């Protein structure tokens, strides 16, 4: 079977490598930098071409029962450690993609292994509760010592969910119910008989024609409601019925930012003005606006704090809820625990959704009126998973113990400086470098992006892309300066092969 990789690329056949090859790098052991994983290798190791014979055979076997067309690589997680991911053929790659930005504190983290082996975890797995009906007696304690311990400022309640798409969809539901509750005059108002009956045949007024506004190139998930707010690639949406919801323009900034400050400010103002116009004029009233702090799947598109401050002002002025989708940006990756902390908002978002690095999902909120006025309106069997909440609590403990948010901010600044030097040396290959001051949440455009990603494995790194032309970095929070040295040298090797 031909090996199939992300973006539908076929990996060209290449000569077999020596039995075991450690990638030649010159990582410095930076002053006062103690590795977070003592058993990490000093550098990537390649034993075969990638994919190797064992990976090819396993992929062929998997293909008999499971669609492997989006397969990147088959991993051996028993041999993966820290920042390094192993495959079935003995190859060990520096992983700066981290399960699509979802691994925060390293493969086989010892503290998380302890959490996983605890009696508390065994109890939650064996006796998985239907949280809405039968939560465990310690569910409040688990939430308060974990998920709510890191709640965004001003948001002290949470609805737990299964995944990022689920988190966004339940947040949308909360927004719609809140909108109609306000129209009725408050939570004490009962539903009319007409509302009850019409909802059962998907008609108004029980099924109102309301909308959620999202932004061009945004990504918010692949379920029905979330997919109607996803605007990143046609392949995500083709053949799926969609709601008639508005799309606002997201700023298209020019880089380097300091050279285009005036043009970028004008572009952001244009987008804000169009956003407000759509809110006021769209034929299906807008109940909420959802936005990513950095458009992660749509090409790693950034905007300034001033843009998001303006967006918050617009939503307040028009009595529209403001939902910040922190599924990919949350939990420390941008050098702040929540990316929207960079904005210095005067009033917090109404809801913040999360998943990925949290290893669980849901949305935070602060306004008690965002709780539905009746039970079972925001409900499903699981409503999240206590075992995943326990893992998130363990992740939080590791982040705090090792000061990983601060580490990510410092490492990101160091890495960005190195990438700036490479961009000056190879301007045709590193274009529109972005993410300065955003931790390790860094990206750039390159005309040979797909080829760049494939060649990454040949120099010992697992790296990902976003949008049509962007290479995105999504290393773990335990990524350090000596890892950045390896990555920078590897990037230069790839460029020289293009």
Secondary structure, 3 states (H helix, E strand, C coil): CCCECHHHCECCCCCCCCCCEECCCCCCCCCCCCCCCCCCCCCCEECCCCCCHHHHHHHHHHHCCCCCCCCCCCECCCCCEECEEEECCCCEEEECCHHHHCCCCCECCHHHHHHHCCHHHHHHHHCCCCHHHHCCCCHHHHHHHCHHHHCCCCCCEEEEECCHHHHHHHHHHHHHHHHHHHHHCCCCCCCCHHHHHHHCCCCCCCCCCCEEEEECCCCCCCCHHHHCCCCCCHHHCCCCCCCCCCEECCCCCCCCHHHCHHHHHHHHHHHHHHHHHHHHHCCCCEEEEEEECCECCCCCECCCHHHHHHHHHHHHHCCCEEEEECCCCCCCCCCCCCHHHHHCCCCCCCEEEECHHHCCEEEEECCHHHCCCCCCCCCCCCCCCHHHHHHHHHHHHHHHHHCHHHHHHHHHHHHHHHHHHHHHHCCCCCEEEECCCCCCCCEEECCCHHHHHHHHHHCCEECEEECCCEEECCCCCCCCHHHHHHHHHHHHHHHHHC
